[in-house]
Amino acid sequence: MSVIVVNFERAGDVRFFDPSTGTMSECLDQTWKDTHGKFSEQDGSLACLFKSGGEIHLFLDGINAVVDDALTTTVDTNGDERRFQVFWKKKCLYEKTYPRKPDTDGNPFWPSDAEDQDVFLWIHNIVCSHERQQILLSGSGGTP
């Protein structure tokens, strides 16, 4: 079953995502109210956080995990790099080191947070917050 996801970096890029195969296809009906999550493609890697069947799923380069209390993430900053890790019951499932982006986009009229520039930090913040998980599951505010 496919879910509708929006590109983390380009809001107008909406696609169907099939978590069983990890494939995406074009979504011509870009109805925001039907969006189930966000995705990002960077350096050949695919990261996708979405809701399906009353659960939140995290898909990272072929790994599909349910976001629950057994799943944890870390984001460490070391100079100009960040390291994102995903653990399930303390076993590392995924690790990615990537260049750190600026914590703001420099727009004085609509300032952004660090997570608005960094998909892995955004994922980490949702995995670590039951409140944000409930907001995503309830569909409040349109897109997760």
Contacts in CASP RR format, 6 or more apart in sequence:
PFRMAT RR
TARGET T0000
AUTHOR 0000-0000-0000
METHOD contacts of the structure
MODEL  1
MSVIVVNFERAGDVRFFDPSTGTMSECLDQTWKDTHGKFSEQDGSLACLF
KSGGEIHLFLDGINAVVDDALTTTVDTNGDERRFQVFWKKKCLYEKTYPR
KPDTDGNPFWPSDAEDQDVFLWIHNIVCSHERQQILLSGSGGTP
1 18 0 8 1.000
1 20 0 8 1.000
1 52 0 8 1.000
2 16 0 8 1.000
2 17 0 8 1.000
2 18 0 8 1.000
2 25 0 8 1.000
3 16 0 8 1.000
3 17 0 8 1.000
3 19 0 8 1.000
3 36 0 8 1.000
3 37 0 8 1.000
3 50 0 8 1.000
3 51 0 8 1.000
3 52 0 8 1.000
4 14 0 8 1.000
4 15 0 8 1.000
4 16 0 8 1.000
4 17 0 8 1.000
4 27 0 8 1.000
4 31 0 8 1.000
4 34 0 8 1.000
4 35 0 8 1.000
4 36 0 8 1.000
4 37 0 8 1.000
5 14 0 8 1.000
5 15 0 8 1.000
5 16 0 8 1.000
5 17 0 8 1.000
5 24 0 8 1.000
5 35 0 8 1.000
5 36 0 8 1.000
5 37 0 8 1.000
5 38 0 8 1.000
5 39 0 8 1.000
5 48 0 8 1.000
5 50 0 8 1.000
6 12 0 8 1.000
6 13 0 8 1.000
6 14 0 8 1.000
6 15 0 8 1.000
6 32 0 8 1.000
6 35 0 8 1.000
6 37 0 8 1.000
6 38 0 8 1.000
6 39 0 8 1.000
6 143 0 8 1.000
7 13 0 8 1.000
7 14 0 8 1.000
7 15 0 8 1.000
7 38 0 8 1.000
7 39 0 8 1.000
7 40 0 8 1.000
7 41 0 8 1.000
8 38 0 8 1.000
8 39 0 8 1.000
8 40 0 8 1.000
8 47 0 8 1.000
8 119 0 8 1.000
8 122 0 8 1.000
9 40 0 8 1.000
9 119 0 8 1.000
12 30 0 8 1.000
14 27 0 8 1.000
14 30 0 8 1.000
14 35 0 8 1.000
15 24 0 8 1.000
15 25 0 8 1.000
15 26 0 8 1.000
15 27 0 8 1.000
15 39 0 8 1.000
16 24 0 8 1.000
16 25 0 8 1.000
16 26 0 8 1.000
16 27 0 8 1.000
17 23 0 8 1.000
17 24 0 8 1.000
17 39 0 8 1.000
17 48 0 8 1.000
17 50 0 8 1.000
17 59 0 8 1.000
18 24 0 8 1.000
18 25 0 8 1.000
19 48 0 8 1.000
19 50 0 8 1.000
19 52 0 8 1.000
19 57 0 8 1.000
19 59 0 8 1.000
19 64 0 8 1.000
22 46 0 8 1.000
22 59 0 8 1.000
22 62 0 8 1.000
24 39 0 8 1.000
24 46 0 8 1.000
32 142 0 8 1.000
32 143 0 8 1.000
33 142 0 8 1.000
35 142 0 8 1.000
35 143 0 8 1.000
35 144 0 8 1.000
36 50 0 8 1.000
36 51 0 8 1.000
36 52 0 8 1.000
36 144 0 8 1.000
37 48 0 8 1.000
37 49 0 8 1.000
37 50 0 8 1.000
37 51 0 8 1.000
37 136 0 8 1.000
37 143 0 8 1.000
37 144 0 8 1.000
38 48 0 8 1.000
38 49 0 8 1.000
38 50 0 8 1.000
38 119 0 8 1.000
38 122 0 8 1.000
38 143 0 8 1.000
38 144 0 8 1.000
39 46 0 8 1.000
39 47 0 8 1.000
39 48 0 8 1.000
39 49 0 8 1.000
39 50 0 8 1.000
40 46 0 8 1.000
40 47 0 8 1.000
40 48 0 8 1.000
40 119 0 8 1.000
41 47 0 8 1.000
42 98 0 8 1.000
42 119 0 8 1.000
43 98 0 8 1.000
45 60 0 8 1.000
45 61 0 8 1.000
45 96 0 8 1.000
46 59 0 8 1.000
46 60 0 8 1.000
46 61 0 8 1.000
46 62 0 8 1.000
47 59 0 8 1.000
47 60 0 8 1.000
47 61 0 8 1.000
47 119 0 8 1.000
47 120 0 8 1.000
47 123 0 8 1.000
48 57 0 8 1.000
48 58 0 8 1.000
48 59 0 8 1.000
48 60 0 8 1.000
49 56 0 8 1.000
49 57 0 8 1.000
49 58 0 8 1.000
49 59 0 8 1.000
49 67 0 8 1.000
49 122 0 8 1.000
49 123 0 8 1.000
49 126 0 8 1.000
49 144 0 8 1.000
50 56 0 8 1.000
50 57 0 8 1.000
50 59 0 8 1.000
50 144 0 8 1.000
51 57 0 8 1.000
51 136 0 8 1.000
51 137 0 8 1.000
51 139 0 8 1.000
51 144 0 8 1.000
54 137 0 8 1.000
55 66 0 8 1.000
55 67 0 8 1.000
55 68 0 8 1.000
55 137 0 8 1.000
56 66 0 8 1.000
56 67 0 8 1.000
56 126 0 8 1.000
56 133 0 8 1.000
56 136 0 8 1.000
56 137 0 8 1.000
57 64 0 8 1.000
57 65 0 8 1.000
57 66 0 8 1.000
57 67 0 8 1.000
58 64 0 8 1.000
58 65 0 8 1.000
58 66 0 8 1.000
58 67 0 8 1.000
58 71 0 8 1.000
58 86 0 8 1.000
58 123 0 8 1.000
58 127 0 8 1.000
59 65 0 8 1.000
60 86 0 8 1.000
60 93 0 8 1.000
60 94 0 8 1.000
60 96 0 8 1.000
61 94 0 8 1.000
63 86 0 8 1.000
63 93 0 8 1.000
63 94 0 8 1.000
65 71 0 8 1.000
65 86 0 8 1.000
65 88 0 8 1.000
65 93 0 8 1.000
67 126 0 8 1.000
67 127 0 8 1.000
67 133 0 8 1.000
70 88 0 8 1.000
70 89 0 8 1.000
71 86 0 8 1.000
71 87 0 8 1.000
71 88 0 8 1.000
71 127 0 8 1.000
72 86 0 8 1.000
72 87 0 8 1.000
72 90 0 8 1.000
72 127 0 8 1.000
72 128 0 8 1.000
73 84 0 8 1.000
73 85 0 8 1.000
73 86 0 8 1.000
73 87 0 8 1.000
73 123 0 8 1.000
73 124 0 8 1.000
73 127 0 8 1.000
73 128 0 8 1.000
74 83 0 8 1.000
74 84 0 8 1.000
74 85 0 8 1.000
74 87 0 8 1.000
74 124 0 8 1.000
75 82 0 8 1.000
75 83 0 8 1.000
75 84 0 8 1.000
75 85 0 8 1.000
75 120 0 8 1.000
75 121 0 8 1.000
75 124 0 8 1.000
76 82 0 8 1.000
76 83 0 8 1.000
76 85 0 8 1.000
77 100 0 8 1.000
79 100 0 8 1.000
80 99 0 8 1.000
80 100 0 8 1.000
81 97 0 8 1.000
81 98 0 8 1.000
81 99 0 8 1.000
81 100 0 8 1.000
82 97 0 8 1.000
82 98 0 8 1.000
82 99 0 8 1.000
82 100 0 8 1.000
82 118 0 8 1.000
82 120 0 8 1.000
82 121 0 8 1.000
83 95 0 8 1.000
83 96 0 8 1.000
83 97 0 8 1.000
83 98 0 8 1.000
84 94 0 8 1.000
84 95 0 8 1.000
84 96 0 8 1.000
84 97 0 8 1.000
84 98 0 8 1.000
84 120 0 8 1.000
84 121 0 8 1.000
84 123 0 8 1.000
84 124 0 8 1.000
85 92 0 8 1.000
85 94 0 8 1.000
85 95 0 8 1.000
85 96 0 8 1.000
86 92 0 8 1.000
86 93 0 8 1.000
86 94 0 8 1.000
86 95 0 8 1.000
87 93 0 8 1.000
96 120 0 8 1.000
98 120 0 8 1.000
100 118 0 8 1.000
101 117 0 8 1.000
101 118 0 8 1.000
102 117 0 8 1.000
103 113 0 8 1.000
103 114 0 8 1.000
103 117 0 8 1.000
104 111 0 8 1.000
104 112 0 8 1.000
104 113 0 8 1.000
104 114 0 8 1.000
104 117 0 8 1.000
105 111 0 8 1.000
105 112 0 8 1.000
105 116 0 8 1.000
105 117 0 8 1.000
106 112 0 8 1.000
114 121 0 8 1.000
115 121 0 8 1.000
115 122 0 8 1.000
115 125 0 8 1.000
116 122 0 8 1.000
125 132 0 8 1.000
126 132 0 8 1.000
126 133 0 8 1.000
126 136 0 8 1.000
126 144 0 8 1.000
127 133 0 8 1.000
135 141 0 8 1.000
135 144 0 8 1.000
136 144 0 8 1.000
END
